[in-house]
């Protein structure tokens, strides 16, 4: 596959489409983490968060084969993503920043983004690496393209959140959805499911290894979203009760 072949340009278009789809998750995390920053620091929070996202994708690209084979990696990542989603959901975005140094708030937001992206970037890298078909120039293009998409997406989402606060809950539910998918698709979990009941696992194909059947996969995603919403509601009520006391 060379630059003058149709296959190259098909892969090129596929990478653009993958970036458009997968950059949304990262943009949601950045928007949720940066929404509480003072206005003068939000732009830097988005830029640094996007940089962290792409940097982590590059790191994962160097070790993606090893990481994919580690059992319970996605389970740990999914549990961490649950914690991040609930934390973002229960932070008070309207609290005063008068007694907080701006740089500390900025780096706290970037740290939250970095942790979440470390969990979420693995699948993104795998998709781009597969579409690039071994061509490093296409892979690098896919990573670089994700930067403006993430930055622009985060800016748009933050503007929407300011107008429609309910979108904070939708964003947190999305992270819970992704966490549920990650946990049930972990290699160790899939092996355990296959040992208990082979009908719960779809056989391996040329594109991927054994995976949970669609009903189980999307069922886990729905449960993950509900867990985040439920935990967020419980924590919000406990916070309100503590404030009343």
C-alpha positions as CSV (number, residue, x, y, z in Angstrom):
1,X,0.0,0.0,0.0
2,X,1.6,3.2,-1.2
3,X,0.4,6.9,-1.4
4,X,-0.6,6.4,-5.1
5,X,-2.9,3.4,-4.4
6,X,-6.6,3.5,-3.6
7,X,-6.0,1.5,-0.4
8,X,-3.8,4.2,1.0
9,X,-6.5,6.9,0.6
10,X,-9.2,4.6,1.9
11,X,-7.1,4.1,5.0
12,X,-6.6,7.9,5.1
13,X,-10.4,8.5,5.1
14,X,-10.9,5.8,7.7
15,X,-8.4,7.4,10.1
16,X,-10.2,10.8,9.7
17,X,-13.6,9.1,10.5
18,X,-12.1,7.2,13.5
19,X,-10.7,10.4,14.9
20,X,-14.0,12.2,14.5
21,X,-15.7,9.4,16.4
22,X,-13.2,8.7,19.1
23,X,-12.0,12.2,19.9
24,X,-15.5,12.9,21.3
25,X,-14.8,10.9,24.4
26,X,-11.6,12.8,25.2
27,X,-13.4,16.1,24.5
28,X,-16.1,15.2,27.0
29,X,-13.5,14.5,29.7
30,X,-11.6,17.7,29.1
31,X,-14.8,19.8,29.1
32,X,-16.0,18.3,32.3
33,X,-12.6,18.7,34.0
34,X,-12.1,22.3,32.9
35,X,-15.6,23.6,33.3
36,X,-14.9,24.8,36.9
37,X,-11.7,26.6,36.0
38,X,-11.6,30.5,36.0
39,X,-12.4,31.7,32.4
40,X,-8.8,32.9,31.9
41,X,-7.5,29.4,32.5
42,X,-10.0,27.3,30.6
43,X,-8.2,27.7,27.2
44,X,-5.0,26.5,28.7
45,X,-6.7,23.6,30.4
46,X,-8.2,22.5,27.1
47,X,-4.9,22.8,25.2
48,X,-2.8,21.0,27.9
49,X,-5.5,18.4,28.3
50,X,-5.5,17.7,24.6
51,X,-1.7,17.6,24.6
52,X,-1.9,15.0,27.4
53,X,-4.4,13.0,25.5
54,X,-2.3,12.8,22.4
55,X,1.0,12.3,24.3
56,X,-0.6,9.3,26.0
57,X,-1.7,7.9,22.7
58,X,1.8,8.0,21.4
59,X,3.1,6.2,24.6
60,X,0.5,3.5,24.2
61,X,1.3,3.2,20.5
62,X,4.8,2.1,21.5
63,X,3.6,-0.6,23.9
64,X,0.1,-1.4,22.6
65,X,0.8,-5.1,21.9
66,X,2.0,-5.7,25.4
67,X,-0.8,-3.7,27.0
68,X,-3.5,-5.5,25.1
69,X,-2.3,-8.8,26.5
70,X,-2.3,-7.9,30.1
71,X,-5.2,-9.4,32.0
72,X,-7.3,-7.2,34.2
73,X,-5.9,-4.0,32.7
74,X,-9.2,-2.9,31.4
75,X,-10.9,-3.9,34.6
76,X,-8.6,-1.7,36.6
77,X,-9.1,1.1,34.0
78,X,-12.8,0.8,34.0
79,X,-13.0,1.0,37.8
80,X,-10.7,4.1,37.7
81,X,-13.0,5.6,35.1
82,X,-16.0,5.1,37.3
83,X,-14.3,7.0,40.1
84,X,-13.4,9.8,37.7
85,X,-16.9,10.1,36.3
86,X,-18.5,10.3,39.8
87,X,-15.9,12.8,41.0
88,X,-16.5,15.0,38.0
89,X,-20.2,14.7,38.4
90,X,-20.2,15.8,42.1
91,X,-17.7,18.6,41.9
92,X,-19.4,22.0,42.3
93,X,-18.8,23.9,39.1
94,X,-20.0,27.1,40.6
95,X,-17.8,27.3,43.6
96,X,-15.6,30.3,44.1
97,X,-12.0,30.3,43.1
98,X,-11.0,33.4,45.0
99,X,-9.1,31.3,47.6
100,X,-7.5,29.0,45.1
101,X,-4.4,29.6,43.1
102,X,-5.2,29.5,39.4
103,X,-2.2,27.4,38.5
104,X,-3.2,24.8,41.1
105,X,-6.7,24.6,39.7
106,X,-5.3,24.4,36.2
107,X,-2.9,21.5,36.9
108,X,-5.5,19.7,38.9
109,X,-7.8,19.7,35.9
110,X,-5.0,18.6,33.6
111,X,-4.1,15.8,36.0
112,X,-7.7,14.6,36.0
113,X,-7.7,14.7,32.2
114,X,-4.4,12.8,32.0
115,X,-5.7,10.0,34.3
116,X,-8.9,9.6,32.3
117,X,-7.2,9.7,29.0
118,X,-4.6,7.1,30.2
119,X,-7.6,4.8,30.6
120,X,-9.5,5.7,27.4
121,X,-6.6,6.2,24.9
122,X,-5.8,2.5,24.5
123,X,-8.7,1.6,22.3
124,X,-8.3,4.8,20.3
125,X,-4.7,3.9,19.5
126,X,-5.6,0.4,18.6
127,X,-8.3,1.7,16.1
128,X,-5.9,4.2,14.5
129,X,-3.1,1.7,14.3
130,X,-5.3,-0.9,12.7
131,X,-6.6,1.6,10.1
132,X,-3.0,2.8,9.3
133,X,-2.1,-0.8,8.3
134,X,1.6,-0.4,9.3
135,X,2.2,3.0,7.7
136,X,3.8,5.3,10.3
137,X,3.0,8.4,8.4
138,X,-0.8,7.6,8.5
139,X,-0.5,6.7,12.2
140,X,1.2,10.0,13.0
141,X,-1.3,11.9,10.9
142,X,-4.1,10.3,12.9
143,X,-2.6,11.3,16.2
144,X,-1.9,14.9,15.0
145,X,-5.4,15.3,13.6
146,X,-6.9,14.4,17.0
147,X,-5.4,17.5,18.6
148,X,-7.6,20.1,16.9
149,X,-10.6,17.8,17.0
150,X,-10.3,17.4,20.8
151,X,-9.6,21.1,21.4
152,X,-12.5,22.2,19.3
153,X,-14.8,19.5,20.7
154,X,-14.0,20.4,24.3
155,X,-14.6,24.1,23.6
156,X,-18.0,23.4,22.1
157,X,-19.0,21.0,24.8
158,X,-18.0,23.5,27.6
159,X,-20.2,26.2,25.9
160,X,-23.1,23.7,25.8
161,X,-22.6,22.8,29.4
162,X,-22.8,26.4,30.4
163,X,-26.2,26.7,28.8
164,X,-27.5,23.2,29.6
165,X,-26.0,21.9,32.9
166,X,-27.8,18.5,32.4
167,X,-25.1,17.7,29.9
168,X,-22.7,17.2,32.8
169,X,-24.8,14.2,33.8
170,X,-24.9,13.0,30.2
171,X,-21.1,13.3,30.0
172,X,-20.6,11.4,33.2
173,X,-23.0,8.7,32.1
174,X,-20.9,8.4,28.9
175,X,-17.8,7.7,31.0
176,X,-19.7,5.1,32.9
177,X,-20.8,3.5,29.6
178,X,-17.2,3.3,28.4
179,X,-16.1,1.9,31.8
180,X,-18.7,-0.9,31.6
181,X,-17.6,-1.7,28.0
182,X,-13.9,-1.8,29.1
183,X,-14.5,-4.1,32.1
184,X,-16.6,-6.7,30.3
185,X,-14.2,-6.8,27.3
186,X,-11.0,-7.4,29.4
187,X,-9.2,-10.5,28.2
188,X,-9.4,-12.2,31.7
189,X,-13.1,-11.4,32.0
190,X,-13.8,-12.8,28.5
191,X,-11.9,-16.0,29.3
192,X,-13.9,-16.4,32.5
193,X,-17.2,-15.9,30.7
194,X,-16.2,-18.4,28.0
195,X,-15.3,-21.0,30.7
196,X,-18.7,-20.5,32.4
197,X,-20.9,-20.4,29.3
198,X,-19.4,-20.4,25.7
199,X,-22.6,-18.8,24.4
200,X,-21.7,-15.6,26.2
201,X,-18.6,-15.0,24.0
202,X,-18.5,-14.4,20.3
203,X,-15.6,-16.3,18.6
204,X,-12.4,-14.6,17.4
205,X,-12.3,-13.1,13.9
206,X,-9.6,-11.7,11.7
207,X,-10.3,-8.2,13.2
208,X,-10.4,-9.1,16.9
209,X,-10.1,-11.8,19.5
210,X,-13.0,-13.3,21.5
211,X,-15.4,-10.7,22.7
212,X,-18.6,-10.8,24.8
213,X,-21.8,-11.1,22.7
214,X,-23.5,-7.8,21.9
215,X,-26.3,-8.2,24.5
216,X,-23.7,-8.7,27.3
217,X,-21.4,-6.0,26.0
218,X,-24.0,-3.3,25.7
219,X,-25.8,-4.5,28.8
220,X,-22.6,-3.9,30.8
221,X,-22.3,-0.4,29.2
222,X,-25.9,0.5,30.3
223,X,-25.2,-0.8,33.8
224,X,-22.0,1.3,33.9
225,X,-23.9,4.4,33.0
226,X,-26.6,3.7,35.6
227,X,-23.9,3.1,38.3
228,X,-22.4,6.5,37.7
229,X,-25.8,8.3,37.7
230,X,-26.9,6.5,40.8
231,X,-23.6,7.1,42.6
232,X,-23.7,10.7,41.6
233,X,-27.2,11.2,42.9
234,X,-26.4,9.5,46.3
235,X,-23.2,11.6,46.7
236,X,-25.0,14.8,45.7
237,X,-27.7,14.2,48.3
238,X,-25.2,13.4,51.0
239,X,-23.3,16.6,50.2
240,X,-26.6,18.6,50.4
241,X,-27.5,17.0,53.7
242,X,-24.1,17.8,55.1
243,X,-24.4,21.4,54.0
244,X,-27.8,21.7,55.7
245,X,-26.3,20.5,59.0
